[in-house]
Amino acid sequence: MKLQPDKFDVQSILGYGPGWVGLGRNGVGEKIERSVIIGSRGELIDWHCTRFEDFGAEHFDQLAGYSPELVLFGSGTRLRFPPPAFLRSLMAKRIGLETMDTLAACRTYNILAGEGRHVMAALLIEPSN
């Protein structure tokens, strides 16, 4: 599915499909085929996990270290919620977390980033079969 935003001054998500997400930044498009953290302040960080079942608290602790206003957790092709214990570091820093499937997280990221919010999309990109 193509997600074409209006002109953004921040990096934006241009598209999403099974096993990939398209990122636009600095006028250049990039196809990413791994789980990734995308931030509205230019962050592009590998998120080392390929299956939802492999997530642990350390994955969410990593997000807390960037101190965004909000984290959008894209849980893959379907909606799945992380255990509350994994979110302690985010809660301790009063960082909001919204869980949705990865496609919805991509769309929501573009809206919030376009509004100038400090948001991070933590996207589980599952390998396509």
ChimeraX commands (.cxc) that place a marker at each C-alpha (Angstrom):
marker #1 position 0.00,0.00,0.00 radius 0.5
marker #1 position 1.37,3.40,-0.92 radius 0.5
marker #1 position 1.26,6.12,1.73 radius 0.5
marker #1 position 1.98,9.43,0.03 radius 0.5
marker #1 position 2.06,12.34,2.47 radius 0.5
marker #1 position 1.96,16.02,1.70 radius 0.5
marker #1 position 5.40,17.56,1.68 radius 0.5
marker #1 position 7.05,16.82,5.03 radius 0.5
marker #1 position 10.03,18.47,6.65 radius 0.5
marker #1 position 10.56,15.30,8.71 radius 0.5
marker #1 position 11.25,11.77,7.58 radius 0.5
marker #1 position 8.04,10.06,6.57 radius 0.5
marker #1 position 6.83,6.59,5.78 radius 0.5
marker #1 position 6.07,6.41,2.06 radius 0.5
marker #1 position 4.80,2.84,1.77 radius 0.5
marker #1 position 4.35,-0.49,3.46 radius 0.5
marker #1 position 3.98,-4.06,2.29 radius 0.5
marker #1 position 4.57,-7.60,3.51 radius 0.5
marker #1 position 8.15,-7.66,4.83 radius 0.5
marker #1 position 9.04,-4.01,4.15 radius 0.5
marker #1 position 8.43,-0.36,4.90 radius 0.5
marker #1 position 9.41,2.58,2.67 radius 0.5
marker #1 position 11.02,5.57,4.33 radius 0.5
marker #1 position 11.57,9.00,2.84 radius 0.5
marker #1 position 14.14,11.34,4.34 radius 0.5
marker #1 position 16.31,14.11,2.98 radius 0.5
marker #1 position 14.58,13.73,-0.39 radius 0.5
marker #1 position 15.66,10.09,-0.73 radius 0.5
marker #1 position 13.50,6.97,-0.51 radius 0.5
marker #1 position 14.70,3.83,1.22 radius 0.5
marker #1 position 13.15,0.36,1.44 radius 0.5
marker #1 position 13.67,-1.22,4.87 radius 0.5
marker #1 position 13.19,-4.98,5.27 radius 0.5
marker #1 position 13.87,-5.36,9.00 radius 0.5
marker #1 position 12.24,-4.29,12.23 radius 0.5
marker #1 position 13.06,-0.67,12.83 radius 0.5
marker #1 position 12.49,2.36,15.02 radius 0.5
marker #1 position 11.70,5.52,13.06 radius 0.5
marker #1 position 11.66,8.87,14.82 radius 0.5
marker #1 position 10.28,12.23,13.79 radius 0.5
marker #1 position 13.62,13.84,14.69 radius 0.5
marker #1 position 15.50,11.77,12.13 radius 0.5
marker #1 position 16.15,8.60,14.15 radius 0.5
marker #1 position 16.50,5.37,12.18 radius 0.5
marker #1 position 17.50,2.54,14.51 radius 0.5
marker #1 position 17.56,-1.21,13.94 radius 0.5
marker #1 position 15.16,-2.97,16.29 radius 0.5
marker #1 position 16.57,-6.48,16.63 radius 0.5
marker #1 position 13.47,-8.68,16.54 radius 0.5
marker #1 position 11.79,-10.57,13.71 radius 0.5
marker #1 position 8.96,-12.28,15.61 radius 0.5
marker #1 position 6.50,-10.88,18.14 radius 0.5
marker #1 position 7.23,-13.84,20.42 radius 0.5
marker #1 position 10.88,-12.75,20.72 radius 0.5
marker #1 position 10.15,-9.33,22.24 radius 0.5
marker #1 position 11.34,-8.59,25.75 radius 0.5
marker #1 position 11.44,-5.63,28.11 radius 0.5
marker #1 position 14.83,-4.62,26.67 radius 0.5
marker #1 position 13.19,-3.74,23.35 radius 0.5
marker #1 position 10.93,-1.21,25.07 radius 0.5
marker #1 position 13.73,-0.01,27.40 radius 0.5
marker #1 position 15.60,0.99,24.25 radius 0.5
marker #1 position 12.68,3.23,23.24 radius 0.5
marker #1 position 12.54,4.92,26.65 radius 0.5
marker #1 position 16.13,6.07,26.21 radius 0.5
marker #1 position 15.06,8.41,23.38 radius 0.5
marker #1 position 12.37,10.14,25.50 radius 0.5
marker #1 position 9.73,10.67,22.80 radius 0.5
marker #1 position 6.28,12.04,23.63 radius 0.5
marker #1 position 4.68,8.92,22.22 radius 0.5
marker #1 position 5.68,5.51,20.90 radius 0.5
marker #1 position 3.59,3.84,18.21 radius 0.5
marker #1 position 4.17,0.09,18.43 radius 0.5
marker #1 position 3.43,-1.63,15.13 radius 0.5
marker #1 position 2.92,-5.25,16.18 radius 0.5
marker #1 position 3.17,-6.80,12.72 radius 0.5
marker #1 position 0.39,-7.91,10.42 radius 0.5
marker #1 position -2.09,-8.23,13.27 radius 0.5
marker #1 position -2.80,-6.46,16.53 radius 0.5
marker #1 position -0.89,-7.94,19.49 radius 0.5
marker #1 position -0.17,-6.30,22.83 radius 0.5
marker #1 position 3.12,-6.52,24.74 radius 0.5
marker #1 position 2.86,-7.64,28.38 radius 0.5
marker #1 position 2.54,-4.64,30.75 radius 0.5
marker #1 position 5.78,-5.63,32.51 radius 0.5
marker #1 position 7.68,-4.86,29.28 radius 0.5
marker #1 position 6.48,-1.25,29.42 radius 0.5
marker #1 position 7.78,-0.29,32.87 radius 0.5
marker #1 position 10.59,1.92,31.57 radius 0.5
marker #1 position 8.19,3.83,29.31 radius 0.5
marker #1 position 5.69,4.29,32.12 radius 0.5
marker #1 position 8.42,5.45,34.51 radius 0.5
marker #1 position 9.29,8.25,32.07 radius 0.5
marker #1 position 5.60,9.01,31.37 radius 0.5
marker #1 position 5.97,8.11,27.69 radius 0.5
marker #1 position 2.73,7.10,26.00 radius 0.5
marker #1 position 2.48,3.89,23.99 radius 0.5
marker #1 position -0.15,3.05,21.41 radius 0.5
marker #1 position -0.27,-0.47,20.01 radius 0.5
marker #1 position -1.64,-1.15,16.54 radius 0.5
marker #1 position -0.81,-3.29,13.54 radius 0.5
marker #1 position 2.22,-2.05,11.60 radius 0.5
marker #1 position 0.21,-0.53,8.72 radius 0.5
marker #1 position -1.87,1.56,11.14 radius 0.5
marker #1 position 1.29,2.60,13.02 radius 0.5
marker #1 position 2.83,3.82,9.73 radius 0.5
marker #1 position -0.21,5.95,8.90 radius 0.5
marker #1 position -0.46,7.35,12.42 radius 0.5
marker #1 position 3.26,8.15,12.53 radius 0.5
marker #1 position 2.94,10.29,9.39 radius 0.5
marker #1 position 0.08,12.29,10.86 radius 0.5
marker #1 position 1.77,12.93,14.21 radius 0.5
marker #1 position 5.21,13.64,12.71 radius 0.5
marker #1 position 3.60,16.05,10.26 radius 0.5
marker #1 position 2.11,17.90,13.24 radius 0.5
marker #1 position 5.60,18.38,14.66 radius 0.5
marker #1 position 5.20,15.88,17.50 radius 0.5
marker #1 position 8.22,14.01,18.88 radius 0.5
marker #1 position 6.96,10.53,18.01 radius 0.5
marker #1 position 8.68,7.22,17.38 radius 0.5
marker #1 position 7.27,4.31,15.40 radius 0.5
marker #1 position 8.64,0.98,16.62 radius 0.5
marker #1 position 7.74,-1.33,13.75 radius 0.5
marker #1 position 7.85,-5.11,13.76 radius 0.5
marker #1 position 8.61,-6.06,10.16 radius 0.5
marker #1 position 7.99,-9.77,9.82 radius 0.5
marker #1 position 9.76,-11.55,6.97 radius 0.5
marker #1 position 7.48,-12.15,4.00 radius 0.5
marker #1 position 7.02,-15.77,3.04 radius 0.5
marker link #1:1,2 radius 0.2
marker link #1:2,3 radius 0.2
marker link #1:3,4 radius 0.2
marker link #1:4,5 radius 0.2
marker link #1:5,6 radius 0.2
marker link #1:6,7 radius 0.2
marker link #1:7,8 radius 0.2
marker link #1:8,9 radius 0.2
marker link #1:9,10 radius 0.2
marker link #1:10,11 radius 0.2
marker link #1:11,12 radius 0.2
marker link #1:12,13 radius 0.2
marker link #1:13,14 radius 0.2
marker link #1:14,15 radius 0.2
marker link #1:15,16 radius 0.2
marker link #1:16,17 radius 0.2
marker link #1:17,18 radius 0.2
marker link #1:18,19 radius 0.2
marker link #1:19,20 radius 0.2
marker link #1:20,21 radius 0.2
marker link #1:21,22 radius 0.2
marker link #1:22,23 radius 0.2
marker link #1:23,24 radius 0.2
marker link #1:24,25 radius 0.2
marker link #1:25,26 radius 0.2
marker link #1:26,27 radius 0.2
marker link #1:27,28 radius 0.2
marker link #1:28,29 radius 0.2
marker link #1:29,30 radius 0.2
marker link #1:30,31 radius 0.2
marker link #1:31,32 radius 0.2
marker link #1:32,33 radius 0.2
marker link #1:33,34 radius 0.2
marker link #1:34,35 radius 0.2
marker link #1:35,36 radius 0.2
marker link #1:36,37 radius 0.2
marker link #1:37,38 radius 0.2
marker link #1:38,39 radius 0.2
marker link #1:39,40 radius 0.2
marker link #1:40,41 radius 0.2
marker link #1:41,42 radius 0.2
marker link #1:42,43 radius 0.2
marker link #1:43,44 radius 0.2
marker link #1:44,45 radius 0.2
marker link #1:45,46 radius 0.2
marker link #1:46,47 radius 0.2
marker link #1:47,48 radius 0.2
marker link #1:48,49 radius 0.2
marker link #1:49,50 radius 0.2
marker link #1:50,51 radius 0.2
marker link #1:51,52 radius 0.2
marker link #1:52,53 radius 0.2
marker link #1:53,54 radius 0.2
marker link #1:54,55 radius 0.2
marker link #1:55,56 radius 0.2
marker link #1:56,57 radius 0.2
marker link #1:57,58 radius 0.2
marker link #1:58,59 radius 0.2
marker link #1:59,60 radius 0.2
marker link #1:60,61 radius 0.2
marker link #1:61,62 radius 0.2
marker link #1:62,63 radius 0.2
marker link #1:63,64 radius 0.2
marker link #1:64,65 radius 0.2
marker link #1:65,66 radius 0.2
marker link #1:66,67 radius 0.2
marker link #1:67,68 radius 0.2
marker link #1:68,69 radius 0.2
marker link #1:69,70 radius 0.2
marker link #1:70,71 radius 0.2
marker link #1:71,72 radius 0.2
marker link #1:72,73 radius 0.2
marker link #1:73,74 radius 0.2
marker link #1:74,75 radius 0.2
marker link #1:75,76 radius 0.2
marker link #1:76,77 radius 0.2
marker link #1:77,78 radius 0.2
marker link #1:78,79 radius 0.2
marker link #1:79,80 radius 0.2
marker link #1:80,81 radius 0.2
marker link #1:81,82 radius 0.2
marker link #1:82,83 radius 0.2
marker link #1:83,84 radius 0.2
marker link #1:84,85 radius 0.2
marker link #1:85,86 radius 0.2
marker link #1:86,87 radius 0.2
marker link #1:87,88 radius 0.2
marker link #1:88,89 radius 0.2
marker link #1:89,90 radius 0.2
marker link #1:90,91 radius 0.2
marker link #1:91,92 radius 0.2
marker link #1:92,93 radius 0.2
marker link #1:93,94 radius 0.2
marker link #1:94,95 radius 0.2
marker link #1:95,96 radius 0.2
marker link #1:96,97 radius 0.2
marker link #1:97,98 radius 0.2
marker link #1:98,99 radius 0.2
marker link #1:99,100 radius 0.2
marker link #1:100,101 radius 0.2
marker link #1:101,102 radius 0.2
marker link #1:102,103 radius 0.2
marker link #1:103,104 radius 0.2
marker link #1:104,105 radius 0.2
marker link #1:105,106 radius 0.2
marker link #1:106,107 radius 0.2
marker link #1:107,108 radius 0.2
marker link #1:108,109 radius 0.2
marker link #1:109,110 radius 0.2
marker link #1:110,111 radius 0.2
marker link #1:111,112 radius 0.2
marker link #1:112,113 radius 0.2
marker link #1:113,114 radius 0.2
marker link #1:114,115 radius 0.2
marker link #1:115,116 radius 0.2
marker link #1:116,117 radius 0.2
marker link #1:117,118 radius 0.2
marker link #1:118,119 radius 0.2
marker link #1:119,120 radius 0.2
marker link #1:120,121 radius 0.2
marker link #1:121,122 radius 0.2
marker link #1:122,123 radius 0.2
marker link #1:123,124 radius 0.2
marker link #1:124,125 radius 0.2
marker link #1:125,126 radius 0.2
marker link #1:126,127 radius 0.2
marker link #1:127,128 radius 0.2
marker link #1:128,129 radius 0.2
view
